[in-house]
Amino acid sequence: MGRIRNLLKMIRYIAHLVTLLMVNSVIFIFKKINYLFYISKFIGKRFNLFFKDSKSTIKESMIALLFCAVGGLFAGVILGNMTYFLESFPGLMVLIPGAIGMRGNIFGALGSRLGSNLHIGTLSPEFKRSKILSENILSSLILTVILSVFLAFLAKGICILFNFESMSLFDFTLISVFAGIISSVVMLPVTMLISLKSFENGWDPDNVSTPIIAAFGDLFTLPSIILAILLVSTFSDLILKYILFAIVILFAILGFNYGMNVSNEMRRIIKQSTPVLLISSALGISAGGFLNSSIETLIKNPSLLTLIPLFSGESGNLVSILGARLSSALHSGLIQPVLALKKITVRNFLIIITLAIIIYPTIGFLAELSSIAFGAAGLGFFNVISISTISGMILISVMLLVVFYISSISYKKGLDPDNIIIPISTSTTDSISSLILITVALAIIQLFPV
């Protein structure tokens, strides 16, 4: 009985303490409620001011991102229907992310350079032949050939290293280079048209050109690879393949040598871009290797296979928008290359976060909707939207700081951010986006099985 009385006494004491704590908490909150209202009013006022100042930027970027989502969706659908080519040319999956990323890196950087020249007035927003325009075009073509060869060698190396079944180095090289040339025929005029005309019509190229260029890169890279495969398939004679392989390698070497000696501007672009793009390509190929190792999981879940180009593309676009805006701000003197967050930098961060909150659920919805439309087994709208949104916010949280530090450090060291930020940041995004997406997807599927 004594133990029971002591237990009841302890319970009453605890209940008294809890009640006292709750009463005092209510009194405290009641007394401080005015401060809470003031804080919420202050925050609301700040957000209203932010959206008022950033409305135009967010609107332009959102239009571009939604346009890109359509391109990424088509790329996802194409990828989901490339089973025959993936089986007939083993190792192709290793090459695909690097090829898509390379197109976005080279022509996204071209669009960013054109945008910076338009901002500072060294390039007129008209289709007139100029030295700056010609040098940028030729530099992009040379970089395309060099990077295509590098991608092929690296993809073959990854296949050998991880014991993946793969096609020959000659096939890798010819497919990669031919696909690069085919897509460049489309991407060059598209990049110039978007960069010049968007500026001419009052749209900021930093918000428009980079994401739309990347979307066209996503859209045309896979068809270009298919066309390149069909072209290479016609070369039944091995000797012909060897000759073409030698010509491609020689052309890449001569092109690099020409670019390094013809003019100061072209030398600067080639010299600064080549090492960065080589690193970027390595990151893209590593993403391809990871996807190739998870190919069975992707094939079993078509929504994920469709989501990959969408997620990677839109993440790269968000990062590219931030990179292009920071690059232009550095060129214009609006921000200084210091490793400290200033007001204009934080404002750009908030713009990207706002766009991310809208775009990631949207692409998740589109991926699941397309799977249903094509009669494939989906994961459910809740699962796919959750995978896309959670993965996206994790990725963007990391990449905001990465892009900021890359832009500040590169500019501080005398390098042109236009040649550095977009290739490195988008390739870093590509390399870790697949890892984050698959990891989050597996966790969501386990928690909420279909």
Sequence and secondary structure as in RCSB ss.txt:
>XXXX:A:sequence
MGRIRNLLKMIRYIAHLVTLLMVNSVIFIFKKINYLFYISKFIGKRFNLFFKDSKSTIKESMIALLFCAVGGLFA
GVILGNMTYFLESFPGLMVLIPGAIGMRGNIFGALGSRLGSNLHIGTLSPEFKRSKILSENILSSLILTVILSVF
LAFLAKGICILFNFESMSLFDFTLISVFAGIISSVVMLPVTMLISLKSFENGWDPDNVSTPIIAAFGDLFTLPSI
ILAILLVSTFSDLILKYILFAIVILFAILGFNYGMNVSNEMRRIIKQSTPVLLISSALGISAGGFLNSSIETLIK
NPSLLTLIPLFSGESGNLVSILGARLSSALHSGLIQPVLALKKITVRNFLIIITLAIIIYPTIGFLAELSSIAFG
AAGLGFFNVISISTISGMILISVMLLVVFYISSISYKKGLDPDNIIIPISTSTTDSISSLILITVALAIIQLFPV
>XXXX:A:secstr
 HHHHHHHHHHHHHHHHHHHHHHHHHHHHHHHHHHHHHHHHHHHHHHHHHHHHHHHHHHHHHHHHHHHHHHHHHH
HHHHHT HHHHHHSTTHHHHHHHHHHHHHHHHHHHHHHHHHHHHHTSS SS    HHHHHHHHHHHHHHHHHHHH
HHHHHHHHHHHTT     HHHHHHHHHHHHHHHHHHHHHHHHHHHHHHHHTT  HHHHHHHHHHHHHHHHHHHHH
HHHHHHHHT   HHHHHHHHHHHHHHHHHHHHHHHHS HHHHHHHHHHHHHHHHHHHHHHHHHHHHHHTHHHHHH
 HHHHHHHHHHHHHHHHHHHHHHHHHHHHHHHTSS S SS  HHHHHHHHHHHHHHHHHHHHHHHHHHHHHHHTT
     HHHHHHHHHHHHHHHHHHHHHHHHHHHHHHHHTT  HHHHHHHHHHHHHHHHHHHHHHHHHHHHHHHS  
